[in-house]
Amino acid sequence: MGYGIGRVHSHAWLNVPLFYAPPPAIPKLQALCGRDSVKVAEIANAFGFRRTCSDWRDLVKDPAVEILDNCAPPNLHAEPCIMAAEEGKAVLCEKPLARTAEEAYSMYRAVARTDQVHMTGFNKRFVPAVLFARDLVREGRLGRVHHVVATYYNIEYAEGYADPNYPLTWMFRREMAGHGALSDIGSHVIDMMRFVVGEIDAVCGATQTFVDSRPLPEDPTKKGRVEVEDLTVGCLRFENGAIGTIAASWMPVATRDYAALEVYGSKGSFRFTFERPNELKLAAINDTATEGFRTVICNSRAHPLMQRFWPDQGSVYGFEQTFVSEIAHFMSSIGKAVGVEPLGASFYDGYMTCLVIDELLASARDGRWHPIRPRPKL
């Protein structure tokens, strides 16, 4: 479902057998569903989908479809994913899992009860440098974690959303998107923090919408109200005692995919940014040779994901490879009839991220710290 990020997913499905040989199965692109028939036909022809449709129910009810890959806007996540799982299909759903934590938990609960494999599309987990950073924290090589900094800045196209004449697309409508930049891109770094550092215990936040109205796509002479935030900043307390900060915005001019995670501990620190995905800046207090940060190139055979691609070459693992590895892991989990955790993000992980988002935005409204009180894992 969907042809935006769905195009990237389609590429990944076709590439899994090339890099993960022998694959658990050979993916067959059975059907592509979307609202714009011209765009759907273009993507379907490019990637070899067997058929197209405009009604997601047609796709979900198709007995030839064994896996639903949902890349539609968030308002079309819950019902199709739940129905697909009830029809006996495994489900991969792009982030954010849902528009609210309540909706996300209803998805998790319904899909978990079917025993179908489910996964939330947090592709940043499948970056060798991020996995290496996670190992550093989990193995205690950084000591006690004191401070965490998470940032995601990304502007769409040219001057993107910073341009007040950028049209009022679905991204700015609460009914379709749920929230704004924090949900759209900030969800990635919230998941990265949980994946690398651990669970978040409490949050406080502040938001701002810089462009409060935009031209309507159907009639640019008229404007409609922007219903979501352009920027969210916040403070975080982690269960392990660390303190963190987060900033997510789709307004910084000339900034592309600046997804960054910094962790500072009692014995060492690291800095990572998706602008340079093959590198991790690493410092340790016992590293007398450098006495500062050194750059670790995470593209050797020592990093498990690299063994499937082009190890020991320069700048060989990036955006597209994360999706290939993500979907290969999803396929492997289906083949083994096991959950995608801990490497992959389950629907429960997707719910936890939505819960942090909801509480950050609730805090921005009342100016208070909000505890993170998750509902139980089934």
C-alpha positions, 0 to 999 in steps of 0.5 A: 500500500502506497507509492511514496516510501512504497517505491523504496520498499519495492526496490528492497523486496526485489533486492533481498534475494541478490544480497541475502542468498539463499533468501527465506523465499523469493518475493513476488510483487503481487499487487500495488494499491494507491489513490493516484492511478497514474502514479500507481501504474508508473511504480507498478510498471517500473517494479513489475507488480502483477496488478494494481488496485485503488481500494486497499480492501481488494489488496488485503482480501486477495488470497495471493497476497501473503504479506501486507507492506503498508506504506500509506499515510498513518490514517490508513495504517490501523484498519488494513493492518488489522484486517490483513493479520486476521486474513492470515497475512504477515504485516510490515507497517511504516512508521509512525505506526499510528496517529496516536498511542491508543490507536497504535496499541489497538493495532498491536493488540489485534495483530498480536492475537493473530500470531502473525509476524508484525514489524514497524518500519524503523530502518535506522536500526539496520545501520551497521554504525547504529548496531555497533553503538548499541553494542557499545552501550549494552556491553558497558564500554561507555560506562554509565550513560549520562547524557543522550542527544537526539536530533532529526532535521529534514526539509522536503524538496528545495526549501520544502516546508519552510516555503509558506507556499508549499501546499497543504498536503496530508502531512499537515492535516491531523486527521491523516497524519496524527502529528507533525514533524515529531511523528513523521521524522522524530519517531526515528530518533525516538526509536533509536534512543530506545534501541540503543540506550533503553526505555524512556521514563518521563518527558517534557516538551515544547512545540511551534508551528511556524507556518499556520496556513498553506495553499490548498492543493485543489485551489492554491488561491485559497488557504487552509489551516496547518493542524500539526507542529513544525518543530518539537524540542524536549527533555527526556529521563531514561529508566537507567538514570540518563537525561536526554534531549530531542529536537525534530523539525522539517523546517531547517533550510538546506538540511537533508536527513540529519538524523543524529544520536549522541551518547555521553557516558562515564567511560566514553562517548559516541556521535552518529549522524545519518549524513555519514552513515558509515561512520561513528565518532567514538571517544574513550577515556583510556584512549591516550593515543587520540585523547578525543573523538576518532572516526570508526568506519563501520563497513568492514566484515566485523559488522554483520550487516556488511557481510551481505553487501560490499565490505571494506569499500568506501561509503557502501552502506546507506539509505537503500541498504537499510531497507534491504536489510530490514525486509530481509530480517522481516522475511527471515522472521516469517520463515522461522515463525518468530517475532522480529525483536530484538533487532527489528521493531515490533508493533509494540515498539511502534506503540512505545514510540507513539506513546513518547510522542503523545506525551511530549506533545501533551507536555507541550500543552500543559507545561509539565513533565509527563511520565511514560506509562506503557500498557502491557506487552501481550 
